[in-house]
């Protein structure tokens, strides 16, 4: 697999994982933006939507999103399942 293809695959994994966690918590982009603002991170709902849909965001923002979504444990089985699905 080429590096570009691998990056695209992992972008899809990030996108699906965050969307899955948002869905579990019934959080939309507006609410996510509000929660992030409460910890001092200002991201508009549209900016979050764009970053998440592209699967491109920094480690700091990813951790902040996981924090405000109250993700207590990363589900490695879910990540692996998303990764395998993205290979097809």
MARKE-77383 format. One record per residue: x, y, z of N, C-alpha, C in turn; residue number from 0. Coordinates in steps of 0.1 Angstrom, whole numbers. Layout:
<node <X, Y, Z>, <X, Y, Z>, <X, Y, Z>, NUM>
...
This chain:
<node <9, -12, 0>, <0, 0, 0>, <9, 12, 0>, 0>
<node <6, 22, -8>, <13, 34, -9>, <11, 43, 3>, 1>
<node <20, 51, 7>, <19, 60, 19>, <7, 69, 18>, 2>
<node <4, 74, 6>, <-8, 83, 4>, <-21, 75, 7>, 3>
<node <-21, 62, 2>, <-33, 54, 5>, <-34, 51, 19>, 4>
<node <-23, 48, 26>, <-23, 45, 40>, <-28, 58, 48>, 5>
<node <-24, 69, 44>, <-28, 82, 51>, <-43, 83, 49>, 6>
<node <-48, 81, 37>, <-62, 82, 34>, <-70, 72, 43>, 7>
<node <-65, 60, 44>, <-72, 50, 52>, <-73, 54, 67>, 8>
<node <-62, 59, 72>, <-62, 64, 86>, <-70, 76, 88>, 9>
<node <-71, 85, 78>, <-80, 96, 79>, <-95, 91, 81>, 10>
<node <-98, 81, 73>, <-112, 75, 74>, <-114, 69, 88>, 11>
<node <-104, 63, 93>, <-105, 57, 107>, <-108, 68, 117>, 12>
<node <-100, 78, 117>, <-102, 89, 126>, <-116, 95, 125>, 13>
<node <-121, 97, 112>, <-134, 103, 110>, <-145, 93, 115>, 14>
<node <-144, 81, 112>, <-155, 71, 117>, <-154, 70, 132>, 15>
<node <-142, 69, 138>, <-141, 68, 152>, <-148, 79, 160>, 16>
<node <-144, 92, 156>, <-150, 103, 162>, <-165, 104, 160>, 17>
<node <-169, 102, 148>, <-184, 102, 146>, <-191, 91, 154>, 18>
<node <-185, 80, 156>, <-191, 69, 164>, <-192, 74, 178>, 19>
<node <-182, 80, 184>, <-182, 85, 197>, <-192, 96, 199>, 20>
<node <-193, 105, 189>, <-203, 116, 189>, <-217, 110, 189>, 21>
<node <-219, 100, 181>, <-232, 94, 180>, <-236, 87, 193>, 22>
<node <-227, 80, 199>, <-229, 73, 212>, <-234, 83, 223>, 23>
<node <-228, 95, 222>, <-231, 105, 232>, <-242, 115, 228>, 24>
<node <-248, 112, 216>, <-258, 121, 210>, <-253, 136, 210>, 25>
<node <-241, 138, 205>, <-234, 151, 204>, <-233, 155, 190>, 26>
<node <-238, 167, 186>, <-237, 172, 173>, <-225, 181, 172>, 27>
<node <-222, 187, 161>, <-210, 196, 160>, <-212, 208, 168>, 28>
<node <-224, 214, 169>, <-226, 226, 177>, <-223, 223, 191>, 29>
<node <-228, 212, 196>, <-226, 208, 210>, <-211, 205, 213>, 30>
<node <-205, 198, 203>, <-190, 196, 204>, <-182, 209, 205>, 31>
<node <-186, 218, 197>, <-179, 231, 197>, <-181, 238, 211>, 32>
<node <-193, 237, 216>, <-196, 243, 229>, <-188, 237, 240>, 33>
<node <-187, 223, 240>, <-180, 216, 250>, <-165, 220, 249>, 34>
<node <-160, 220, 237>, <-146, 224, 236>, <-143, 238, 241>, 35>
<node <-152, 247, 238>, <-151, 261, 243>, <-150, 262, 258>, 36>
<node <-157, 253, 265>, <-157, 252, 279>, <-143, 248, 285>, 37>
<node <-135, 242, 277>, <-121, 239, 282>, <-111, 248, 275>, 38>
<node <-116, 259, 268>, <-107, 268, 263>, <-102, 266, 248>, 39>
<node <-109, 257, 241>, <-106, 254, 227>, <-117, 259, 219>, 40>
<node <-114, 269, 211>, <-124, 276, 202>, <-123, 270, 188>, 41>
<node <-133, 262, 185>, <-135, 257, 171>, <-150, 258, 168>, 42>
<node <-152, 264, 156>, <-166, 266, 152>, <-172, 252, 148>, 43>
<node <-185, 250, 148>, <-191, 238, 144>, <-187, 234, 129>, 44>
<node <-186, 244, 121>, <-183, 241, 107>, <-168, 237, 105>, 45>
<node <-159, 243, 113>, <-145, 240, 113>, <-143, 225, 118>, 46>
<node <-150, 222, 129>, <-150, 208, 134>, <-155, 198, 124>, 47>
<node <-166, 201, 118>, <-172, 192, 108>, <-162, 190, 96>, 48>
<node <-155, 201, 92>, <-146, 199, 81>, <-134, 191, 85>, 49>
<node <-128, 194, 97>, <-116, 186, 102>, <-120, 171, 104>, 50>
<node <-131, 169, 110>, <-135, 155, 113>, <-139, 148, 100>, 51>
<node <-146, 154, 91>, <-149, 148, 78>, <-137, 144, 70>, 52>
<node <-127, 152, 71>, <-114, 149, 64>, <-106, 140, 72>, 53>
<node <-108, 138, 84>, <-100, 129, 93>, <-87, 135, 96>, 54>
<node <-86, 148, 94>, <-73, 155, 96>, <-74, 165, 108>, 55>
<node <-68, 161, 119>, <-67, 170, 130>, <-55, 166, 139>, 56>
<node <-50, 176, 146>, <-38, 174, 154>, <-41, 165, 166>, 57>
<node <-31, 160, 172>, <-32, 151, 184>, <-39, 159, 195>, 58>
<node <-35, 172, 197>, <-41, 179, 208>, <-56, 180, 206>, 59>
<node <-61, 183, 194>, <-75, 185, 192>, <-82, 171, 194>, 60>
<node <-76, 160, 189>, <-81, 147, 191>, <-83, 144, 206>, 61>
<node <-73, 147, 214>, <-74, 144, 228>, <-84, 153, 235>, 62>
<node <-85, 165, 231>, <-95, 174, 236>, <-109, 169, 233>, 63>
<node <-111, 164, 221>, <-124, 159, 217>, <-128, 147, 225>, 64>
<node <-118, 138, 227>, <-120, 126, 235>, <-124, 130, 249>, 65>
<node <-117, 140, 254>, <-120, 145, 268>, <-134, 150, 269>, 66>
<node <-138, 159, 260>, <-152, 165, 262>, <-163, 155, 258>, 67>
<node <-159, 144, 251>, <-169, 134, 248>, <-169, 123, 260>, 68>
<node <-160, 125, 269>, <-159, 116, 281>, <-156, 102, 276>, 69>
<node <-147, 101, 266>, <-143, 87, 262>, <-133, 82, 272>, 70>
<node <-137, 72, 280>, <-129, 67, 290>, <-118, 57, 286>, 71>
<node <-121, 50, 276>, <-112, 40, 270>, <-113, 40, 255>, 72>
<node <-102, 38, 248>, <-102, 37, 234>, <-106, 22, 231>, 73>
<node <-115, 20, 223>, <-120, 7, 219>, <-112, 2, 207>, 74>
<node <-101, -5, 211>, <-92, -10, 200>, <-99, -19, 190>, 75>
<node <-109, -27, 195>, <-116, -36, 186>, <-124, -27, 176>, 76>
<node <-130, -16, 180>, <-137, -8, 171>, <-128, -1, 161>, 77>
<node <-116, 4, 166>, <-107, 10, 157>, <-102, 0, 147>, 78>
<node <-99, -13, 151>, <-95, -23, 142>, <-106, -26, 131>, 79>
<node <-118, -27, 136>, <-130, -30, 127>, <-131, -19, 117>, 80>
<node <-130, -6, 121>, <-131, 5, 112>, <-120, 5, 102>, 81>
<node <-108, 2, 107>, <-96, 1, 98>, <-97, -10, 88>, 82>
<node <-102, -22, 92>, <-104, -33, 82>, <-115, -29, 72>, 83>
<node <-126, -23, 76>, <-136, -19, 67>, <-131, -9, 57>, 84>
<node <-122, 0, 61>, <-117, 10, 52>, <-107, 5, 42>, 85>
<node <-102, -8, 44>, <-93, -14, 35>, <-100, -19, 23>, 86>
<node <-113, -21, 24>, <-121, -26, 13>, <-125, -16, 2>, 87>
